[in-house]
Amino acid sequence: MDKQLFNKVYAKYSKKDYFGNKAIIKSKIAYAKQYNQNIGKEQIVIRISDIKAFLKNEKEKAYNFMLKRIEERKQGKHFPLREKFSHEIFKILAI
C-alpha cells in the first residue's frame, strides 16, 4: 500500500475524529487540569511534543493495522460495513 494514499485517507478520517484521538487527548488534558488543581505540589505537564508523539504513534498503529487488513481481505475475509476507513482503502485499492 502506498504511504501517500494512506496519509490522504487517514487525514480525511482524522478530521472527523474517526479514531477517537482528539477525545483521548481532551480527556488526558482534563485529567491533568483536575489533578493539578487538587494536588498542587507535583504537577502533571502535557507538552505539545507529547501530543505530537502520541498522534504519530497512533498513525503508525493504524497503518500497520491496515496492512494486516489488506492481507486478510486478499485471503477472502469480509469486514462489516461500519468499518468505513477500511472499506475506503479497499475501494481505492480495488480489492
C-alpha positions as CSV (number, residue, x, y, z in Angstrom):
1,M,0.0,0.0,0.0
2,D,1.3,3.4,-0.9
3,K,2.0,5.6,2.2
4,Q,0.8,8.7,0.4
5,L,-2.6,7.1,-0.3
6,F,-2.9,6.0,3.3
7,N,-2.0,9.6,4.5
8,K,-4.7,11.1,2.3
9,V,-7.4,8.8,3.6
10,Y,-6.1,9.0,7.2
11,A,-6.2,12.8,7.1
12,K,-9.8,12.7,5.9
13,Y,-11.0,10.5,8.7
14,S,-8.7,12.1,11.3
15,K,-10.5,15.4,10.8
16,K,-13.8,13.7,11.7
17,D,-12.1,12.1,14.8
18,Y,-13.0,8.7,13.4
19,F,-10.2,7.1,15.5
20,G,-11.0,9.0,18.7
21,N,-7.6,10.6,19.1
22,K,-9.0,14.1,19.8
23,A,-11.3,12.7,22.5
24,I,-8.4,10.8,24.2
25,I,-6.2,14.0,24.2
26,K,-9.0,16.1,25.6
27,S,-9.7,13.6,28.4
28,K,-6.0,13.5,29.3
29,I,-5.7,17.3,29.4
30,A,-8.9,17.5,31.5
31,Y,-7.5,14.9,33.9
32,A,-4.2,16.8,34.2
33,K,-6.0,20.0,34.9
34,Q,-8.1,18.4,37.6
35,Y,-5.2,16.6,39.1
36,N,-3.1,19.9,39.2
37,Q,-5.9,21.7,41.0
38,N,-6.4,19.1,43.6
39,I,-2.8,18.2,44.4
40,G,-0.9,21.4,43.8
41,K,2.6,20.1,44.7
42,E,3.6,17.7,41.9
43,Q,2.0,18.9,38.7
44,I,1.3,17.0,35.6
45,V,2.6,18.7,32.5
46,I,1.4,17.7,29.0
47,R,3.8,19.1,26.3
48,I,3.0,19.7,22.7
49,S,5.8,17.2,21.8
50,D,4.0,14.5,23.8
51,I,0.8,15.1,21.9
52,K,2.6,15.0,18.5
53,A,4.4,11.8,19.5
54,F,1.1,10.3,20.6
55,L,-0.6,11.2,17.2
56,K,2.4,9.9,15.3
57,N,2.3,6.6,17.2
58,E,-1.4,6.2,16.6
59,K,-0.9,6.8,12.9
60,E,1.7,4.1,12.7
61,K,-0.5,1.7,14.5
62,A,-3.3,2.5,12.0
63,Y,-1.0,1.9,9.1
64,N,0.3,-1.4,10.4
65,F,-3.3,-2.5,11.2
66,M,-4.4,-1.6,7.7
67,L,-1.6,-3.6,6.2
68,K,-2.9,-6.7,8.1
69,R,-6.4,-5.9,7.0
70,I,-5.4,-5.8,3.3
71,E,-3.7,-9.2,3.6
72,E,-6.8,-10.6,5.3
73,R,-9.0,-9.1,2.6
74,K,-6.9,-10.7,-0.1
75,Q,-7.4,-14.1,1.6
76,G,-11.1,-13.6,1.3
77,K,-12.2,-12.3,4.7
78,H,-15.1,-9.9,4.8
79,F,-15.4,-6.9,7.1
80,P,-18.6,-5.1,8.4
81,L,-19.7,-2.0,6.5
82,R,-19.4,0.1,9.7
83,E,-15.6,0.0,9.2
84,K,-15.7,2.8,6.8
85,F,-12.0,3.6,6.9
86,S,-11.1,0.0,5.9
87,H,-13.7,-0.1,3.1
88,E,-12.5,3.2,1.6
89,I,-8.9,1.9,1.5
90,F,-10.2,-1.3,-0.1
91,K,-12.2,0.7,-2.7
92,I,-9.2,2.8,-3.6
93,L,-7.0,-0.3,-4.0
94,A,-9.8,-2.1,-5.8
95,I,-9.6,-5.2,-3.6
